[in-house]
């Protein structure tokens, strides 16, 4: 079913291979970015649950009580990064995302990124 649709797409809408590699590169980077963003230890993201299980019980309880402020912190971090150009998201997401992308795609990642510019 999915292979049939892909086969039809390739047969009738065949595009140059560079476009397919660019699409795959974007999908790889988006997937890595979303995964890393989800691992940030701010409630309600999954990273907060991981941190909560690592912390001692009393500290975990205090951390859990701060959970209701998590969405506000996330919004503030994103706004600060966009408008004050703090570079917080670059340090947390972009650099690790490209290093993980290099781990998965090898040297091809840098070559593909040069094609995108």
C-alpha positions as CSV (number, residue, x, y, z in Angstrom):
1,X,0.0,0.0,0.0
2,X,2.6,2.6,1.0
3,X,5.1,1.1,-1.4
4,X,2.5,1.3,-4.1
5,X,2.0,5.0,-3.4
6,X,5.7,5.6,-3.3
7,X,6.1,3.7,-6.6
8,X,3.5,5.8,-8.3
9,X,5.0,9.0,-7.0
10,X,8.5,8.0,-8.2
11,X,7.1,6.9,-11.6
12,X,5.0,9.9,-12.4
13,X,6.6,12.7,-10.3
14,X,10.2,11.7,-10.4
15,X,12.4,14.5,-9.2
16,X,16.1,14.9,-9.1
17,X,17.8,12.9,-6.4
18,X,19.1,16.1,-4.7
19,X,15.5,17.0,-3.8
20,X,15.0,13.6,-2.2
21,X,18.2,13.9,-0.2
22,X,17.2,17.4,0.9
23,X,13.8,16.1,2.1
24,X,15.4,13.3,4.0
25,X,17.9,15.7,5.5
26,X,15.1,18.0,6.7
27,X,13.2,15.1,8.1
28,X,16.3,13.8,9.9
29,X,17.0,17.2,11.4
30,X,13.4,17.9,12.4
31,X,13.1,14.5,14.1
32,X,16.4,15.0,16.0
33,X,15.3,18.6,17.0
34,X,12.0,17.4,18.3
35,X,13.5,14.5,20.1
36,X,16.1,16.8,21.8
37,X,13.5,19.4,22.6
38,X,11.4,16.8,24.3
39,X,14.4,15.8,26.4
40,X,14.7,19.2,28.0
41,X,14.1,18.8,31.7
42,X,11.3,21.3,32.0
43,X,7.8,20.0,32.9
44,X,5.7,18.8,31.0
45,X,8.4,17.5,28.6
46,X,9.7,14.0,28.9
47,X,13.1,15.2,30.1
48,X,11.5,16.4,33.3
49,X,10.3,12.8,34.1
50,X,13.7,11.5,33.5
51,X,15.3,14.1,35.8
52,X,12.6,13.5,38.4
53,X,13.4,9.8,38.5
54,X,17.2,10.5,38.9
55,X,16.7,13.1,41.7
56,X,16.5,12.1,45.4
57,X,12.9,11.8,46.7
58,X,12.8,15.1,48.6
59,X,14.3,17.0,45.7
60,X,12.1,15.3,43.2
61,X,9.0,16.3,45.2
62,X,10.2,20.0,45.1
63,X,10.9,19.7,41.4
64,X,7.4,18.2,40.9
65,X,5.8,21.1,42.7
66,X,7.4,23.5,40.2
67,X,5.8,21.6,37.3
68,X,2.9,24.0,36.9
69,X,5.4,26.7,35.8
70,X,7.0,24.6,33.1
71,X,5.0,25.8,30.1
72,X,5.7,29.4,31.1
73,X,9.4,28.7,31.3
74,X,9.3,27.0,27.9
75,X,7.5,30.0,26.4
76,X,10.0,32.4,28.0
77,X,13.0,30.5,26.7
78,X,11.6,30.5,23.2
79,X,10.7,34.2,23.3
80,X,14.1,35.1,24.8
81,X,15.9,33.2,22.2
82,X,13.9,34.8,19.3
83,X,13.8,38.4,20.5
84,X,16.8,38.8,22.8
85,X,19.1,36.5,20.7
86,X,20.4,34.8,23.8
87,X,21.4,31.6,21.9
88,X,19.9,29.3,24.5
89,X,18.2,27.1,22.0
90,X,21.3,27.0,19.9
91,X,23.3,25.6,22.9
92,X,20.5,23.2,23.9
93,X,19.2,22.0,20.5
94,X,21.0,23.1,17.4
95,X,24.6,22.1,18.2
96,X,23.6,18.7,19.6
97,X,21.2,18.2,16.7
98,X,23.9,18.7,14.1
99,X,26.3,16.4,16.0
100,X,23.8,13.7,16.2
101,X,22.9,14.2,12.6
102,X,26.6,13.8,11.7
103,X,26.6,10.6,13.8
104,X,23.6,9.2,11.8
105,X,24.4,10.6,8.3
106,X,28.2,10.7,8.5
107,X,30.1,13.2,6.4
108,X,27.2,13.2,4.0
109,X,25.4,15.6,6.4
110,X,27.9,18.4,5.9
111,X,27.9,17.9,2.2
112,X,24.1,18.0,2.1
113,X,24.0,21.1,4.3
114,X,26.3,22.8,1.8
115,X,23.9,22.0,-1.0
116,X,21.0,23.6,1.0
117,X,22.8,27.0,1.3
